[in-house]
Amino acid sequence: MAKRISVVVSQSPSKNPAKRKLEEDIVAGLLFENGIDVTIVPNLYDIKPESTGMLALRQIAGNVVVVSWLFERAAHWILDRNAITGHVGEVLLKNDDEEEDDADAEQADDEDDDKDRVIDSRSLKNRKIYCLDLKISNRAEDFIDEVKRIHQENAVQVVGLGDIINGGISQPIGERMSTAPSDPALSLEGSGLDQPSIVNRVEESGGRRWYPVIDYSRCTNCMECIDFCLFGVYGVDAVDTILVEQPDNCRKGCPACSRVCPENAIMFPQHKTPAIAGSSDGVASMKIDLSQLFGAPADGKSAEELAALERDEQLIAVGRDAVGMTAGVPRRQEDKSERSKDGLDDLVDQLNDLDI
């Protein structure tokens, strides 16, 4: 019998009836599956670190499936910033465009594999976190089937006969299991692992939030975001790694820092532009045309110029002076004229000349 697995259903902040029905249909479907524990929480992005919902999620020990209205990257790194860590689990429920984007993203990562990423120096919990995006399908069955597939993917585990005869297990079951083929007489039936789903619902309201989320698998700790942001959102930890230190200092609706990040490592999960909200196509396409990818207007402004304008709007809104491009402009722009063009630069120039 497969190990128990936890499923977290993160509800939409909009309370749209169609979205609520999809969420509840998924939960209802999982109730008939053995070995699955379901936790229902408010919108993952809005939950504060000290809240009951986040505390409940931190109690989950093993592999976990997160079902939310967020892009996969966004959901994974929201959990990470709240000390809920793990390795990315492979999800097969994707649309065709996402599969192509993932392939392009892998190629882009291969080209940049000489860069030091923050994640390379971090220790992650030995488990997998699978993130399912509810925007992919309006059929509850699609998500239920994917959860069942993930559940079955986990190795079949059995407890030794001696443990059953002696009537007790001194260590956690997860540490005493073997992956050897099981005899039906030695299965875990009756041990608790084959029992029907348990559903826990966390009810709390903390209001809508807006803050950046860092993808540390992309981040190179270049500090351009902390140079650019003038609202005290970013800071560094004890080993000088960039972090979102004061998330609620962020100005609602402003995604400027995500536009200047050279690695597309900064997300705003509720932004209307998919690349900024965490879509995988942001990673795959970032080298093609950053300005248009991140929603720059068609008047020729670069992503950095648009970011400076957005920042100035927020500065003026709080009674401060606009600074334009004079403060915190990414350092990579300073030496752009000093290096010769390579093949990628020529390709971008050709694409721009096509005027498409």
C-alpha positions in Angstrom: 0.0 0.0 0.0 1.3 3.4 -0.9 2.4 5.9 1.6 0.0 8.6 2.7 0.3 11.9 0.8 -0.9 15.4 1.7 -2.9 17.5 -0.7 -3.2 21.3 -0.1 -6.1 23.0 -1.8 -5.5 26.8 -1.9 -8.7 28.6 -2.5 -9.2 31.5 -5.0 -9.3 34.9 -3.3 -12.1 36.0 -5.7 -14.8 33.6 -4.4 -16.0 33.1 -7.9 -18.7 30.4 -7.8 -17.2 28.4 -10.7 -13.8 28.4 -9.0 -15.3 27.4 -5.7 -17.2 24.6 -7.3 -14.0 23.3 -9.0 -12.2 23.4 -5.6 -15.0 21.6 -3.7 -15.4 19.0 -6.5 -11.7 18.1 -6.2 -11.9 17.8 -2.5 -15.1 15.7 -2.7 -13.4 13.4 -5.3 -10.3 12.9 -3.1 -12.5 11.8 -0.2 -13.0 8.5 -1.9 -9.2 7.8 -2.2 -7.3 6.0 0.5 -4.1 7.4 1.9 -4.7 11.0 1.1 -5.0 13.9 3.6 -6.5 17.1 2.4 -5.9 20.6 3.8 -8.0 23.5 2.5 -6.5 26.9 3.1 -7.1 30.5 1.8 -5.2 31.9 -1.1 -1.6 30.8 -0.6 -0.2 34.1 -1.6 -2.3 36.0 1.0 -1.4 33.8 4.0 1.0 35.5 6.4 3.9 33.5 7.9 2.5 33.6 11.4 -1.0 32.6 10.5 -2.8 29.4 11.4 -2.9 28.3 7.7 0.9 28.5 7.3 1.5 26.8 10.6 -0.7 23.9 9.4 1.3 23.6 6.2 4.5 23.6 8.1 3.3 20.5 10.0 3.2 18.5 6.8 6.2 16.2 6.9 6.3 14.2 3.7 5.6 14.7 0.0 2.8 17.3 -0.7 0.6 18.2 -3.7 -0.4 21.9 -3.8 -3.5 22.7 -5.9 -3.9 26.4 -6.4 -4.8 29.2 -8.9 -1.2 30.1 -9.1 1.5 29.2 -11.7 3.6 26.3 -10.5 6.7 28.4 -10.0 4.8 30.9 -7.9 3.2 28.3 -5.6 6.5 26.5 -5.1 8.5 29.6 -4.1 5.7 31.1 -1.9 6.0 27.9 0.1 9.7 28.2 0.1 9.7 31.7 1.5 7.6 30.4 4.4 10.2 27.7 5.3 8.2 24.9 3.5 10.9 23.5 1.4 11.4 20.5 -0.9 12.4 19.5 -4.4 10.2 20.2 -7.4 8.0 17.2 -8.2 7.3 16.5 -11.8 3.7 17.3 -12.8 2.2 15.9 -16.0 -1.0 17.9 -16.0 0.0 20.8 -18.2 -1.3 22.4 -21.4 0.6 22.0 -24.6 2.1 25.5 -24.5 3.6 24.9 -21.1 5.3 21.6 -22.2 7.0 23.5 -25.0 7.9 26.3 -22.7 9.4 23.8 -20.2 11.6 22.4 -22.9 12.8 25.9 -23.9 13.4 26.7 -20.3 15.6 23.6 -19.9 17.6 24.7 -22.9 18.0 28.2 -21.5 19.1 26.7 -18.1 21.7 24.5 -19.9 23.1 27.6 -21.6 23.4 29.3 -18.2 24.6 26.4 -16.2 27.9 28.1 -15.5 26.1 30.7 -13.3 26.0 30.2 -9.5 22.4 30.1 -8.4 21.3 30.7 -4.8 19.6 27.3 -4.7 23.0 25.6 -5.2 24.0 26.6 -1.7 20.8 25.8 0.1 19.7 22.6 1.9 16.2 21.5 1.0 14.0 19.1 2.9 14.2 15.6 1.5 10.8 15.5 -0.1 8.9 16.5 -3.3 6.5 19.3 -3.7 4.1 19.0 -6.6 2.2 22.1 -7.7 -0.9 21.9 -9.9 -2.3 25.1 -11.5 -6.1 25.2 -11.4 -6.2 27.5 -14.4 -5.2 24.6 -16.7 -8.5 22.8 -16.7 -12.1 23.2 -15.5 -12.6 19.5 -14.9 -12.1 18.2 -11.4 -11.4 14.8 -12.7 -8.2 16.0 -14.4 -6.7 17.1 -11.0 -8.0 14.1 -9.1 -6.4 11.7 -11.6 -3.1 13.6 -11.4 -3.1 13.5 -7.6 -3.8 9.7 -7.8 -0.9 9.3 -10.3 1.4 11.2 -8.0 0.2 9.1 -5.0 1.0 5.9 -6.9 4.3 7.2 -8.0 5.6 7.1 -4.5 7.2 3.7 -3.8 5.1 0.9 -2.3 6.2 0.6 1.3 5.7 -2.2 3.8 6.4 -2.8 7.5 8.3 -5.8 8.7 6.4 -8.8 10.0 8.1 -8.5 13.4 6.8 -5.0 13.9 3.3 -6.2 13.2 3.5 -9.2 15.5 5.1 -7.1 18.3 2.2 -4.6 18.0 4.2 -1.5 17.8 6.7 0.6 15.9 9.3 2.6 17.9 10.4 4.8 15.0 8.3 6.8 12.6 6.8 4.5 9.9 8.5 6.5 7.1 11.9 5.5 8.6 11.2 1.8 9.0 9.7 1.0 5.5 11.3 -1.1 2.9 10.8 -0.9 -0.9 11.0 -4.7 -1.3 8.0 -6.5 -2.9 5.3 -7.2 -0.3 3.5 -10.4 0.5 -0.3 -9.6 0.9 -0.1 -11.1 4.4 2.5 -8.5 5.3 0.8 -5.4 3.9 0.0 -2.2 5.7 -3.8 -2.8 5.6 -5.1 -1.8 9.0 -2.1 0.2 9.9 -3.7 3.5 9.1 -2.0 4.2 5.8 -4.9 2.7 3.8 -7.6 4.7 5.6 -9.8 7.1 3.7 -8.9 10.8 3.3 -8.8 13.2 6.2 -9.9 16.7 5.4 -8.8 19.7 7.4 -10.2 23.2 6.6 -8.5 26.3 7.8 -10.8 29.3 7.9 -9.1 32.7 8.3 -9.1 36.0 6.5 -6.0 38.3 6.3 -6.9 40.4 3.3 -5.3 40.6 -0.1 -1.5 41.1 -0.3 1.1 42.3 -2.8 4.8 41.4 -2.5 7.6 39.9 -4.6 8.4 36.2 -4.5 12.0 35.1 -5.4 12.7 32.0 -7.4 16.0 30.9 -6.0 16.5 28.4 -8.7 17.0 31.4 -11.0 18.4 34.0 -8.6 22.2 34.7 -8.8 22.2 37.0 -5.8 23.2 39.9 -8.1 21.4 42.4 -5.7 20.0 44.5 -8.6 16.5 44.3 -7.0 17.7 45.7 -3.7 19.5 48.5 -5.5 16.4 49.3 -7.6 13.7 49.1 -4.9 13.4 52.3 -2.9 10.7 51.1 -0.5 12.8 48.8 1.8 11.2 45.6 0.6 14.5 43.7 0.1 17.2 42.8 2.6 19.9 40.1 3.1 20.1 37.2 5.5 23.0 36.2 7.7 25.0 34.9 4.8 24.3 38.0 2.6 21.7 36.2 0.4 18.9 38.4 -1.0 15.5 38.0 0.5 12.1 39.8 0.7 12.5 41.2 4.2 9.6 43.6 4.5 7.0 42.3 2.0 4.2 44.6 3.2 6.4 47.6 2.3 5.8 46.8 -1.3 3.5 49.2 -3.2 0.3 47.4 -4.4 0.3 46.9 -8.1 3.9 47.8 -8.7 6.0 45.0 -10.4 8.9 47.2 -11.3 11.7 45.1 -9.7 10.6 42.1 -11.6 11.2 43.9 -14.9 14.8 44.7 -14.0 15.8 41.3 -12.7 18.3 39.9 -15.3 17.3 36.3 -14.5 13.5 36.7 -14.3 13.7 35.4 -10.8 11.2 37.8 -9.2 7.5 37.1 -9.5 4.3 38.9 -8.5 1.8 36.0 -8.5 -1.3 38.1 -8.8 0.0 40.2 -11.7 -2.1 40.1 -15.0 1.1 39.5 -17.1 1.9 35.7 -17.0 5.6 36.2 -17.2 5.6 38.4 -14.1 3.1 36.2 -12.3 5.4 33.1 -12.6 4.5 31.4 -15.9 7.2 29.2 -17.2 7.2 31.0 -20.6 8.8 33.9 -18.8 11.9 31.8 -18.2 11.8 30.3 -21.7 11.4 33.6 -23.6 13.3 36.1 -21.4 16.2 36.2 -23.9 14.1 37.0 -26.9 12.4 40.3 -26.0 12.2 41.3 -22.4 10.4 44.6 -23.1 7.4 43.1 -24.8 7.4 40.0 -22.6 6.9 42.0 -19.5 4.2 44.2 -20.9 6.2 47.3 -22.1 4.2 49.6 -24.3 4.8 49.7 -28.0 6.4 53.2 -27.9 10.0 51.8 -27.7 10.5 51.9 -23.9 12.7 49.2 -22.5 11.7 47.0 -19.6 14.0 49.1 -17.4 12.5 52.4 -18.5 9.0 51.1 -17.9 10.1 49.9 -14.4 11.5 53.3 -13.6 8.2 55.0 -14.6 6.3 52.6 -12.4 8.6 53.2 -9.5 8.3 57.0 -10.0 4.5 56.7 -9.9 4.7 55.0 -6.5 7.3 57.5 -5.2 5.1 60.4 -6.1 2.1 58.7 -4.5 3.8 58.7 -1.1 5.1 62.3 -1.5 8.6 61.5 -2.6 10.5 62.8 -5.6 10.7 60.9 -8.8 14.2 59.6 -9.6 13.8 58.2 -13.1 16.8 56.3 -14.4 19.2 58.0 -12.1 18.9 55.6 -9.2 19.2 51.8 -9.0 19.4 51.3 -12.8 20.7 47.7 -13.2 24.4 47.5 -13.3 24.3 45.3 -16.4 23.3 48.4 -18.4 26.4 50.3 -17.4 28.8 48.1 -19.3 26.5 47.1 -22.2 28.3 49.4 -24.6 31.7 48.1 -23.6 31.1 44.6 -24.9 30.9 43.5 -28.5 27.7 42.1 -29.8 27.3 38.3 -29.9 25.0 36.1 -32.0 22.1 36.5 -29.6 22.3 40.3 -29.9 22.3 40.0 -33.7 19.2 37.7 -33.5 17.4 40.2 -31.3 18.2 43.0 -33.7 16.9 41.0 -36.6 13.7 40.3 -34.7 13.2 44.0 -33.9 13.8 44.9 -37.5 10.9 42.6 -38.5 8.5 44.9 -36.6 6.2 42.1 -35.6 
